[in-house]
Amino acid sequence: MDDEDRIPQSPEEFMAAVRGTQYEEFFRDEGELDRLFVRLLSSADDEMAKEVSHGLRDGSLTPRAIASGSAYQEFLASSVTKLGDTDFKAVFRELAAQQRVHDQHKSSDDREE
C-alpha cells in the first residue's frame, strides 16, 4: 500500500498528511472546520442533518447535546454507517491529485516571475 493510499489513523497523522499542502492552514483552523461541517449538514438531503445544522448554527444544540440526546441516536448511527462506507482512499487520491495540480501551477507561476 502506498503512503498516498494509507488512511491517517489519528488527527496527528492527518495533519502530517496535509502538512505543506494548500490544505494545511484550513485544517488547522477548528472554527473553519466547524463551519464546513455545519455547511455540509445543511446541504444534506436528510432532514435530521438539516435540523442538526440549524441547531448548531443558532446555538440551540451543542455537539454534546447531539451525542447524548436520544432523538439523535438513529441519525448518529446512520451517519457512522455512511462514514464507514466512504472510500477514503479515493478521497485522499483526489486530494493528492489536486495538490499536484496546485504545485504545478505554483511552480509555473514562480518561473514566470
Contacts in CASP RR format, 6 or more apart in sequence:
PFRMAT RR
TARGET T0000
AUTHOR 0000-0000-0000
METHOD contacts of the structure
MODEL  1
MDDEDRIPQSPEEFMAAVRGTQYEEFFRDEGELDRLFVRLLSSADDEMAK
EVSHGLRDGSLTPRAIASGSAYQEFLASSVTKLGDTDFKAVFRELAAQQR
VHDQHKSSDDREE
4 92 0 8 1.000
4 93 0 8 1.000
4 96 0 8 1.000
5 89 0 8 1.000
5 92 0 8 1.000
5 93 0 8 1.000
7 88 0 8 1.000
7 89 0 8 1.000
7 92 0 8 1.000
8 14 0 8 1.000
8 16 0 8 1.000
8 17 0 8 1.000
14 27 0 8 1.000
15 24 0 8 1.000
15 27 0 8 1.000
15 28 0 8 1.000
17 92 0 8 1.000
18 24 0 8 1.000
18 27 0 8 1.000
18 95 0 8 1.000
21 95 0 8 1.000
21 99 0 8 1.000
21 102 0 8 1.000
22 98 0 8 1.000
22 99 0 8 1.000
22 102 0 8 1.000
23 95 0 8 1.000
23 99 0 8 1.000
26 32 0 8 1.000
26 33 0 8 1.000
27 33 0 8 1.000
34 56 0 8 1.000
37 56 0 8 1.000
38 53 0 8 1.000
38 56 0 8 1.000
38 57 0 8 1.000
39 53 0 8 1.000
41 49 0 8 1.000
41 50 0 8 1.000
41 52 0 8 1.000
41 53 0 8 1.000
41 56 0 8 1.000
42 49 0 8 1.000
42 50 0 8 1.000
42 53 0 8 1.000
42 54 0 8 1.000
42 57 0 8 1.000
44 50 0 8 1.000
44 53 0 8 1.000
46 75 0 8 1.000
48 72 0 8 1.000
48 74 0 8 1.000
48 75 0 8 1.000
49 75 0 8 1.000
49 79 0 8 1.000
52 61 0 8 1.000
52 66 0 8 1.000
52 72 0 8 1.000
52 75 0 8 1.000
54 60 0 8 1.000
55 61 0 8 1.000
56 62 0 8 1.000
56 63 0 8 1.000
56 66 0 8 1.000
66 72 0 8 1.000
66 76 0 8 1.000
67 76 0 8 1.000
END
